[in-house]
Amino acid sequence: MPKKLDKDAIANIFESSNEDDDFSNGSSVNYEPSYSEVSSGDERYMDDKFVPIKTITSYRLPDIAHSFERTDNPYNLFMKVFPESLFMRITQCTNERIEIMRNSKPAHKNIKLTDIGEIKIVIGCMIIMSYNHLPSLRHYWSKHNSMGNDAVKSAITRDRFQLLSSKMYFASPEKPEGASKLYYVEDMVECLKTRFPSARNESAYQSIDESMTKCKGRSSMKQYIPLKPTKRGIKMWLRRDALTGYTYDFNIYCGREDGKVEGTLGERVVNQLAATIRETNVTLCFDRFFTSVNLLGTINYAALGTIKSNRKKLPVISTKLNRDQCIFRESNTGIMYAEWQDTKDVVVVSNCHSSEISIIEKKLKNGQKVNVDCPEMIKFYRQIMRGVDRADQIPGQYELDQKSNKWWKKVFYRLLMMSVGSCWVISSQLSRKQNHL
């Protein structure tokens, strides 16, 4: 059980703060842990006078919608996330594009229109190609036993697949004047933003982060982030289950907003994604791009995140920490600040944690594993943010990287694999085991 801090034994190592500092009236705590083999029965340190403004959510297993059953096969599961109406819309828009092609040249008049069954075959072949990678698209129809794919060859011819995949549209090909930047994927985005949350109840712990969809074509929405594995592409903001990576909501970043805006971009992104949460007992986690003291003080959910040390309203820390030292700082608004010295300074703020110390296992350079004291809020952050990496594994390992200069085709491939990943999470939960994707 936590025990009270010995106030007389703790030196005040903080300098006075500015008037704008929300932590100016808070107390200061300096804790200096050391490497040790600590059993689970040892006591923790916690300040019992500080009360955070929010409470961490207790873990619960999210319920799956009643329309999903354990007896559903993979096709039925996918159709409940990626519905028939969406296939019908794709078929309609693709036929409009084929009609334009047929009217452009006499040689194209004999090209047949498609139907919903053929569109399902094309998308099914795309899913196969996402996990069965071959050097070139034509190799899927190769006659060599070590190269061709029998499922693809028996479903559709190569020329027909290439025609339909190149002419596949998700909105009317004639873009109206004044349409939004997301016009070509707008219908699909709205459909999936409704389907994803309706298929599964809100999880207790969720993470918010950005993700890049690789794109080298021309688009005013294309971003360049040199430190990301995917440096150029379309940026997406996602809200995901921290444990499984299930996507509940997402937004595509269209660039700088016009007119006067309030708060930082990170604050606006978090508030937009949090606005679609259907339950109150949710704890959110995000990285330093999104985190600010103002956000944690105004958001309606328990939340925490790493933060840049130069953000506004943070305490001024003048003491240089040694390895595995940590400092806490309490604000008068119910927000806890923690700085921990690992290989680098780790700074986390939370509206739902106190100055409790926990234990993590670290691996030293010589391979030895030791127990290290660490702020509980940093340990909690590390556990929750794994959901972002887990969700990124699916598009990373099963990337559908067909060549295209159209940005909306790349976004479609990404949304398709997000739908497949969502079905995999639902299937694993229904069968109560970790199914293979």
N, C-alpha and C positions, 0 to 999 in steps of 0.2 A: 504493500500500500504506500502511496505517496506520503512523505513527511514534510513538515514545515521547514522552510529555509531559516537558517540561523542568521538573522539580520545583522547581529553584532559582528559576525565573523566575515561578513561580505563587504568588501570595500566598494565605495562608489567610484567607478572608473569613467564616468561620463562627464563630458563638459556640458555647460549650460546650452540650451537650444534657443533658436530664434522664436519670436512671437508667433510666427506662422507654423511652427512645428507642433503637430498634434500630439507628440510624445513629450512635450515640455513639462507636463504635470505628472507624468508617470514615474514609477519607481524603476530602479536599475538593478540588474542582477548579473554578476559575473561568475560563471561556473567553469572550473578547470578540471575536466575529466582526464583520466589516464588510461593507457592500455591495461586491460586486466581480463582475466577469465572470470566472467560474472555469471552466476547461476540465475535461473529465472525467479528464484525466491528473494533476491536482493531488493532493497527498497529503492524508490525513485525520489527525486527531489521535485517539489512542485510548490508554487506560491499559491496559498489558498485564499488570498485576498483579491486576486485579480479574477474578474468575471468576463469572459468573452461575450460579444453581443449575439453570437449564434452558437448552436450546439451541433456537434458532428452527428451525422445520420448513422443509425445502426444498420448493419448489413442486412440485406434481404435479397432473396432470389426473385427477379422480376417474373411476373406471370406472362405466358404467351397467350395471344388472342385465341378465342374459342374456335375460330375458323381453321386453325392449324391442329392437325391430329398426328399421333405417333405413327399411324399407318400411311401417312402421305409419302409418296415417292418423291425423289428430287424434282421431277418435272412439276408435280402439283404444288410443292413448296415454292418453287420459283414463280409459278403463275399467280400465286397469292401475293407476292411482293412486286413482281413485274407484270401487271395485269393484262388481260385480253384487250381492254380498251386502248392500252398503249400500243400494242401490236397493230390494232386496227388503224390507229392514227399514223403510225409509221408506214403502213401499207398504202394508205390514202396519199400521203405526201410523196412517197416514192413513185407512185403511179403518175402523180402530177409532173414530177421531174422527167419520167420516161416519155410522157406525152410531149413535153417541150422538146425532148431529144428527137422523137419521131417526126415532129413537124419542122425540124431544122434542116434535115437533109433527106432526099429521097431514099438513100441507102439504108436509112434507119427505120423506114416505115414498117418493116416486118418484125421489129422487136416486140416481143409479147409483154403485156402488162403482168404484174405480179399479183399474188394473193397472200392472205394472212398465213397460210400454211407454209408457203415458200419463204416468207420473211422469218418465220420461226426456225426454219432449217438454216438460213443464213446466220442468224444470231447464235443458234446452237453450234454451228461450225466455228464461229468466232470463240465461243467458250472452250471448245476442244483445242483450238490453236493457242489459247492462253496458257495451257499447261503442257501441251505437246509442241515444243518449239522446234522448228526446222529452219534451215538456212534461208529458204525462199518460199514464197507463197505457192509457187507452182509445184514444189516438192510434195505437197500433200496429195497430189494426184499422180505421183510418180509410180511407175510399174515395178520399181525395185522393192523387194520385200523389206529391206532395212530402211526405206525412206518414206514410202507412201502411207497414208492413213485410210484404212478400209472404211471406217465410219463416214469420213468426209467424202470419199470417192463414190460410195454407194448412195449418198444423199443428194448430191447436186454436181453438175459438171463444173469444170474450172472456169470456163468462159462465162457461164451464167452467174457463178458466185462473184467473179470480178466485176461484172456489170452491175449487179444489185448492190454490192457493198460500196461501189463508187458512186452510185446514184441514190443511195439511201438518204432520205431526208426525214426530219422530225418536226418540220413545220412547212408551210407552203413555200415553195422555192422563190416566189416573187415576194421579196421583203417589202412591206408597206413603208411609206414615208413616215418618219417619226417613231418607228419601232424601237424597242429597247435593244441594248447591246446583246442581251441574252436571247434574242428573238428565236434563233434556230434551235435552242434547247429549252425554251421557256416552258412548254407544255410538259416535257419529260421531267424537268426539275420540280414543277409544282405537283406532279403526280407522285413522284418518289418522296417528296417532302411530306406528303400525306400518308403514304404507305409505310414508311419506315417506323414512325412512332406508333401507328395503329396496330402494328404486328406484335409489339412487345411493350410491356409496362416500363415505366422509368426505373432505372437502376439506382441504387443508393449513392454510388460514387461515379462521377462522370468527369471527363477531361475535355478541355477545349484547346484546340491547336490549329495550326495551318498545315496545308498539304499542297504540294505542287503536282500539277498534271503536265507531263512533258509535252511541249509544243514548240515547233520551230517556224510555224507559219506566221503570216502577218496578222496582227490583231492589236488593237489599242489596249486590250486587257492583259497582254502578255507582260510578265514580270521577270526581272533578273535578280536572283539572290545568289551571290557567288559562294556562300558558305553552305548551301543546301546540296544534297546529292544530285537533285534535279535542279539545275541552275536557271534554266529558262522554261517558262510555261505559264499556265493559267493557275492562279492561286485560289484555293478553296479554304473556307473556314468550316470546321467540323466540331460537332458535339457528340462524344462517344462514351460508351460504357467503359469504365476504367479497367475492368477485369477481362472482358471478352473482346473489346474493340467494336462492339455493335454500334452502328451509326444511327443516331436518333434524329439529327438535323444537320443541315449544311447550307452554306451560302457561297456563291461564286463571287469573287472580288472583281468588280468592274472598273476599278480605278478611283481616282480622287473624286470626292463628292462635291457637287456644285453648291454654292450658297454658303451660308453660315452654319457651322456645325458646333456641337457642344462636346467637350471632353476629347480624349485622345482616340485614335483609331482603335486601339485595343479595347478601350472601355465600350465603344459603340458596338464592336463585334460581339463581345461577351453579353452585353445587354440584349442584343438582337437574338442571339441563340438561346439565352436564358428565358426570353419571353415566351418561347414555345414549350417550356417544361410544364407538364400537366399536374405535377405533384409538388408539394412544398418540402417534403423530407428528402432533399437531394443535397449532396455536398459536391461542389465544383472545384476543379483544380486547373491551373493554367500556368504558362511560363512567363518570363519577365517582359515579353513584348506586350502582354495584356495587363499585367498587374499594376495597380496603383492604390495608394491609400484611399483615395476618393471612391474608387470602385468597391473596395471591400467594405467601406462604410455605408454605401448606399444600396448594394445589391441585396435582394430579398432571400438569398440562400447562403448557407455556410460555404465559405470559400477560402482558398489559400493559393499562394503562388510564389515563385521566385520573383525577385524584383531588382531592378538596377539601383545601385547605391546612390545615384545622383537624382533619383526621383524626388518630387516635391513632398514636403511634409514627413520626411524621414528623419530619425534622430541623427545627430552628428556624433560619430564614433571616432575618437582620436587614438585609442589604444590599438597597438598592433598585436594581433592574436598569434599565438604559437600553434603548432600543429595539434588538431583535435581539441582546441579550446573553443568555447562558445559564449556568446553574450545574448542576454535577453533584454528587451526594453518594452515596457507596458505603456500604452497610450491611455489617455483619459476618455477615449471613445470606444474602448473595448477591443482594440486591435493589438495583437502581440507581434513584436519584431524579434527575429532571431538571426544571429550571424554565427556561422560555424566555419572554422578553418579546416578544410580538407586539403587537397593539393592546391585548391584555390579557395577564395572566400565564397561561401554559399550564404546568400541572404534570402530569407523567406519571411513573408508577413501573412498573418491569418486572422480571421475574425471568429474562429471557433476553437482555438487552442490556447493553452496556458503554458507556463514555463516548465513543462515536464520534460524529464530526460529519459530517453530510452536507449536501447542497445542495438547496434547493428554489427554484422560480421564483415570484416575487411580482410583482404588478401594483401600481404606485404610483398615487397619485391623478391624476397627469398622464397615465396610460395607459402609461407606460414599464415594461417588464419587466426585472427585475434578478434576479441570483442571490444568494441569501442563505444564509449558514451556519445550520444548524439541527441540533439533536440527531437522530441517526439514528432513535432510538426514537419521536420525535414524527412524523417523516416516515413511518415504518412504520405508526404508529397512524392517521394520516390516510388512508393507502391502504386499510387493512383496513376501517375503519368505513364506507367507501362502500357496502359490501354491505347495510347496514341501510337506507340511503336508496334504494338500487336496488330492494330488495324492497318498500319502501313505495310506490314509483311505480305498481305494478300495482293495488293497491286504491285508490290515489288517482286514477289516470287512468281505470280501468275499474270504478268503484264501482257496486255494485248497491244503490241506495238506495231500495228499496221501503218505503213507509210501513208501520210496524208498531210497536205498543207492547210487543210480546213481545221481551225481550232475547235469547232463544235463537234467534229468527228472524234477528236482526241478526248473531249469532255464526255462524249457518249461512251467511249470505251471505258473510261474511268467509272462512270455511273453504273455501267453494266457489271463491272467487277465488284463494285460496292454492293450491288443487289445480290450477287452470288455470295459474297461474304456474309451478308445479313442472313441469307437462307442457311448457310453453314452453321452460324451461331444458333439459329432457331432449331435446326435439325439436331445439333449436339445436345441442346437442353431438353428437347422432347425425348430423345433416346437415352438421356442421362449418361452419356459417354462422349468422349472426344472423337467425333467422326473424322475421317480423312476428307479434306476439301476436294 
